[in-house]
Amino acid sequence: MVEKFLEEYAKLIAQYPEKISIEKLDLGDNFVELILYADKADTGKLIGRNGKMINAIKTVISAYKSKDDTNYRVTVKAIE
């Protein structure tokens, strides 16, 4: 559910939404890393000025922890 939210939200922000993809890595002990792949032109939009956009996204995702007790780390990576 969190991955779907992240993917759909990123597609709304991105200039090239067709290139958005999510990779979920289960690191054990209720810890998951979500890697958001986006076009190089979109990474700046997704991170935002001084990281404000990605921090807002992380805040929304961390609120989901109250439902499923899993910690999430979000990473944005550029596709060449």
VOVO-176055 format. One record per residue (C-alpha): x, y, z; residue number from 0. Coordinates in steps of 0.001 Angstrom, whole numbers, plus 500000, padded with zeros to 6 digits. Example, Ala and Ser with C-alpha at 12.3 -4.5 7.8 and 13.67 -1.06 7.14 Angstrom:
2
node u->512300 | v->495500 | w->507800 | num->0
node u->513670 | v->498940 | w->507140 | num->1
***
This chain:
80
node u->500000 | v->500000 | w->500000 | num->0
node u->502825 | v->502412 | w->500842 | num->1
node u->504614 | v->501572 | w->497600 | num->2
node u->501480 | v->502284 | w->495591 | num->3
node u->501001 | v->505644 | w->497335 | num->4
node u->504618 | v->506625 | w->496702 | num->5
node u->504438 | v->505626 | w->493040 | num->6
node u->501154 | v->507434 | w->492356 | num->7
node u->502242 | v->510595 | w->494198 | num->8
node u->505583 | v->510669 | w->492364 | num->9
node u->503775 | v->510320 | w->489031 | num->10
node u->501699 | v->513413 | w->489851 | num->11
node u->504845 | v->515474 | w->490441 | num->12
node u->507061 | v->514081 | w->487675 | num->13
node u->507447 | v->515511 | w->484202 | num->14
node u->508022 | v->511956 | w->482886 | num->15
node u->505588 | v->509832 | w->484949 | num->16
node u->505996 | v->506806 | w->482678 | num->17
node u->509580 | v->506407 | w->483927 | num->18
node u->508646 | v->506265 | w->487625 | num->19
node u->509182 | v->502898 | w->489280 | num->20
node u->509518 | v->501617 | w->492835 | num->21
node u->511768 | v->498885 | w->494186 | num->22
node u->510992 | v->497452 | w->497619 | num->23
node u->513841 | v->495929 | w->499607 | num->24
node u->512890 | v->494062 | w->502766 | num->25
node u->515848 | v->494530 | w->505112 | num->26
node u->514359 | v->492480 | w->507958 | num->27
node u->513338 | v->493463 | w->511492 | num->28
node u->510288 | v->495388 | w->510203 | num->29
node u->512489 | v->497662 | w->508084 | num->30
node u->511854 | v->498311 | w->504382 | num->31
node u->513742 | v->500484 | w->501920 | num->32
node u->511727 | v->501953 | w->499060 | num->33
node u->513863 | v->503060 | w->496122 | num->34
node u->512094 | v->505511 | w->493835 | num->35
node u->513568 | v->505503 | w->490335 | num->36
node u->512819 | v->508578 | w->488248 | num->37
node u->514129 | v->510400 | w->485200 | num->38
node u->517155 | v->512563 | w->485910 | num->39
node u->515071 | v->515683 | w->485215 | num->40
node u->512495 | v->514665 | w->487838 | num->41
node u->514786 | v->513879 | w->490774 | num->42
node u->515091 | v->517547 | w->491700 | num->43
node u->511312 | v->517938 | w->491710 | num->44
node u->510869 | v->514851 | w->493880 | num->45
node u->513506 | v->515935 | w->496391 | num->46
node u->512437 | v->519581 | w->496393 | num->47
node u->514209 | v->522687 | w->497554 | num->48
node u->516314 | v->521837 | w->500626 | num->49
node u->514656 | v->518397 | w->500669 | num->50
node u->511233 | v->519722 | w->501631 | num->51
node u->509267 | v->517582 | w->499170 | num->52
node u->510928 | v->514278 | w->500042 | num->53
node u->510681 | v->515074 | w->503758 | num->54
node u->506942 | v->515693 | w->503382 | num->55
node u->506580 | v->512363 | w->501578 | num->56
node u->508579 | v->510627 | w->504322 | num->57
node u->506336 | v->512184 | w->506977 | num->58
node u->503209 | v->510804 | w->505320 | num->59
node u->504798 | v->507368 | w->504968 | num->60
node u->506009 | v->507343 | w->508582 | num->61
node u->502440 | v->508020 | w->509721 | num->62
node u->501493 | v->504698 | w->508148 | num->63
node u->503697 | v->502993 | w->510748 | num->64
node u->500844 | v->503228 | w->513244 | num->65
node u->498966 | v->500671 | w->511110 | num->66
node u->501595 | v->498098 | w->510180 | num->67
node u->504550 | v->498700 | w->512551 | num->68
node u->507134 | v->498820 | w->509741 | num->69
node u->509853 | v->501436 | w->509368 | num->70
node u->510394 | v->502794 | w->505862 | num->71
node u->513384 | v->504487 | w->504269 | num->72
node u->512807 | v->506310 | w->500977 | num->73
node u->515617 | v->506847 | w->498482 | num->74
node u->515349 | v->508702 | w->495160 | num->75
node u->517636 | v->507532 | w->492342 | num->76
node u->517999 | v->508916 | w->488826 | num->77
node u->517616 | v->506796 | w->485722 | num->78
node u->520104 | v->507715 | w->483021 | num->79
***
